[in-house]
Amino acid sequence: MEDLLTFLSSIGQEVEDADEESFLLFSQDIPSSNLGFVDSKATTVDITIHDQDYTIHQSPTLLSSSRAGGTTGAVLWKITPLFAEWLSNMSTNPLWTSAHLNRNSAVVELGCGISGLTALALAPLVGHYLATDQEYVARLFRQNLESNPPLQQSQKPGPGSKGKGRKQQQQQKGKSKTDSSGSAVLHPNITFTSLDWELDDPARLRQEIPTLEDEDYDETSNTDTGFDLLISCDCIYNEALIAPFVRTCAEISALRRTISRKTRKPTICIIAQQQRSPDVFEAWLRETMRVFRVWRVGSGVLGGKLGSGSGYLVHALLLKD
């Protein structure tokens, strides 16, 4: 645990007071990003991350509908490609360089939306990726997985090389694994499951965690493995959702248990958000700090695209004892 606390302190300053943190962050100049959509009127959006091209299908019609429960997950938001790029940078992101993330890691995302972009970028690097959101995003989420087959290992861009274009990526689709029905299984380690923060029990997510090839895992034990990393991108915009969101983060973090004679590292939560309302941010931080210790990830770790002055914030959370 001490090593983990040292690591978290190395990536940012621990937040001691919600009022001070909110005042400090929102007293600075914040660039205008409007509401934060990439393009709320387009049915497809092209994005490139680490030289790999993605075509993201979205639904402007659903976004503008009066669906009960919200529709913000129907389109891609500007912070998502930046967050996905940062998380999947194995050479510079401290989650990778500290070995908190590795090829066996289990990751869960809250509020994934329709794009699947963070899953597409991060899942090839980890053991299993569980994306969660309300059921209405499921169809487009799966369409985006099907529309963006991963590069084969021999085609993944190396340092200084150019990634393959979208046309060449699409040609790999026929070479992908297939499931029992013969359908293409392009991303076998990505799972989507619906999760309503207000109605569902996060404990059921343990059923979505496969047994990974991990030397610390005891197959004869019934103890839950939990998740190495919980991530959420731009889900904090409504005060009514704050309490159920924080409770869900806490209950998922609590799934991590002692395995056999060894102890797995606790779940780290990484929460990214666009700076909008200081009142909503402060309310989220105050509620979060009741059950989590919180560190603001520093600009030196995030880089210019997500760092100070970008209009975006990233915080790391660790469940209190």
N, C-alpha and C positions, 0 to 999 in steps of 0.2 A: 504493500500500500504506500509506503514512503517513497518508493521509486515512482509510483504513479503520480503522487502529489508533486514530486520534484519535476516530473515531466510537464504536468499541467501548469505549474508556475513558470516553466521555461517558455511556454507558448503565449502567455499573456498574464495580465495582472488580475488577481482575485478581486472580485467585487465585494465590498464590505457594506455598502449602503445603497439602496435602490434609488433614493432621491438624488444623491450625488452623482451616481452613474447616469441617470436620465438627464440631469442638468448638464453634465459635462458633454454628453454626446449630442444633445439637441441644441446647445448654445453655439455649436459650430455651423458654418455654412454647409447646407445640404443641397447637392445638385438636384435639379428637377428631373424626375423620371416619369412624370404624370402618374398614372395609377401603377405603372410598372409592367404593362403588357409588352411583349415583343411586337406583335401585330394582332390586335384583337379582331380584325376583319378578314384575315387570311385563313383559308382552310388548310393550307400547308405552310410550314416555315422551315427553311434550310439553315442548319447550324453546323459549324465545324468545331470539333474539340480534339486537340492534339493531332491535327492534320487528318482526322477521320470525319467524313461527312455524314450527317444525319438528316433525314426528311421527317419532320414531325407533323402529324395530322392533328388538327384541332377543330373545335366546333364553336364558331361565333354565334350560331343560332342558339345553342344550349347556354352559352354565356349570358345572352340577353333575355333568356326565358325567365319565367317566374317560379321556377322549380323550388319547392320547399326544401330547406336544408342547405341552400347556397349552390352557386354554379362557378365559383372562382377557379376550380380545378379544370375547367373545360378548355383553357388555353394556356400557352406557354408564357411564363413570366421572365423578365430580363435577368433576374438574379440566378435563375436555375442553370443556364449554361456556364456561368462564371463559377458557381458553386461546384458543379459537376467536374469542371476542368481542374479546380483546386484539389478536390478530394481524390481524383484519379491520377495525380502527379506523384508517382512513386519515388521519384528522385529528390523531391524537395519537401513534400508534405510530411510534417513531423509524425503524423500517425503511422506512416510507413517507415520512416527512417528510425523511429524508436521501436519498431516491431510490434506496436499495438495492433496494427493490421497486418495480416499475412494471407497466404493462399488458402488457409483453412477458416478464415474469419467468417462469422455470421453477422450480417448487417440488416437492420430493419429501418424502413423509411415511413414516417407518418406524413399523410397528406401528399402522396406522390403526384397526384394530378394525372392528366391524360398523357403527358409527354413520354414518360418512362426514360427521360434523358439521363438522369443521374444513375438509374439502374443500368442503362446501356453502357455508360462510361465506366462504372465502378465494378459491376458484376463480373466481368472477365478476369478481374484481379483477385477475387475473394472466393470463399467456399460456397456461400449461399447468400442470396439477396432477397429479402422479403419486402415487397412494396405493398403499402396499405393505403386505403382511402375509402370513400363512400362508393357504393356499387355502381353509381351512374358513370364513373370514369372507366369502368372495366373494359368496355368494348373498344374504346379508342386507345387505351393503354396497350391492349393486346395487339391492336392493329399496328401500333408504332413499333412493337417488338418484331412483328412479322415483316414490317417494311424496312427494318434496319438490321440485317443479318450481321453477325460479328465477323471481323476479319479472321481468317485462319492464322494459326500461329506463325506460319512462314511468311505471311503477308503483313504482320503487324509492323508498323513503322519503327525503325530504330532511331538512335540519336542522329539528327541531321538529315534524315531521309524524309521523303514525301510520302504521305499516306495514300492509299488507293482511293480512287474516286468512287462516287456512289454507284455508278454503273457496274464497276468491277465488284463492289461489295454485293450487289444484287445477284451477280452470277454465281456467288457461293451458295445461294439459297438451296439449290438442288443437291448440294453435297452435305447438307446438314443432317444431324441425327433425326430419326423419326420415332414417334411414340407408337403405342400398340394399335392405333387406328390408322397409322400410315401418314399422319399429318406431320409437317415439319416441326421439329423441336429445335428452334434456332438458339434459344437461350435457356438451356436446361436447368441452370442454377438460379433463375429468376422466378419467383412465385408472387402472384398477386392474390391478396385476400381482402375482402371488405372489412372495414373497422370503423365503427361509429364511436367517437370518443365519449359520447354521452350515454350510449345504450349498451355497448358491447363490453365484455370482460376481456381485457388484454391478456389474461392468463391463457386463453385458448390459443394464442400465437405459438406456445411451446410445441403444439402439434405440427407446426409448419417448419420446425427446425430439424433438418436431417442429421443423422449421425455422420460426422465428418471424420476424415482420416487425421486424427489428432492424438498425439501420444499421451495427452492429459485426460483423454476421454475413457471412462470405464464402462464398457458395454453391459456389464452385469449390474450397473447401478441404475436406479430409477430416478436419480437426481437430474433436474433440468440443466441443460447446458446454457440457456440464455443467449444473449447477443453481446458481441464485442462492441458494436457501435450502433447507436440509434441516431438517425439524422432526420432533420425536418427543415424544409426550405420555404420561407415566406408563407407560413401558416398562421401568423399572429397578426390579425388585423381587426378582430372583433372581441370586445371585452367579454361577451357572453360565452366565448369558447375557451377563455383562458383557463378557468378552473378544470374543466374536463381534459383539456390538452395537457396540463401539468400533471394531473392525476394519472393519465395514461402513460406519460413518460416515466413517472415514478414506478408504476406497477410493472412496466416492461423492464426497467432497470433492476427491479427486485427479483426477476427471474434468474439472474445469474447466481449460481450456488457453488458450493464446494464440490469438486469432482474427485472421487477416490481419495488419495492421500495428498493431493495437490489442490491448490486454490487458483481458479481462473481469475484473471484480472477483472475488476468490476466493469460494468458497462459504462462507456463514455457517451454522453449525448452531445451532438454538435447541432446547434440551432442557428440557422442563418435567416436574416430578415432584412427587408428594405425599411429604411427610416421613413416613417409616415407620421403617426400620431404619438407625441411624447406621452400622452395620458395612457394610451393602450400599452405602449412599451413599458412604462413604469408599473402599470398594473400587472403585466406579465412577469416582470422581474421580481416584484414584491411577492407574488404568489410562488414563483419558482424558488426563491431563496428560503422559503419556509421548509422545503424538503431537500433542496440541492445546495451544494457549494457551486459557485459560479465564477468562471474566468472569462474575461473578454479577450478573445484571440487577437494578438497584436498585429499591426500593419506589416512588420518585418516578416511575419509568418504567412500572412495572407497575400502580400504583394499589392500592387497598385490597383488592380481591378476590384478587389474586395476590401482593401484597407481604408485607413482614415481618409475622409474626404470623398469617398466613392458613393456615399449614400446608402451603404449596406453595412450590416453588423453581423458578426459571428461570435457566438458564446459557446463555451464548453461547460457541461454540467456533470457533476458527480454526486450521486445519491448520498445523503448523509447517513451515518450509522444509526 
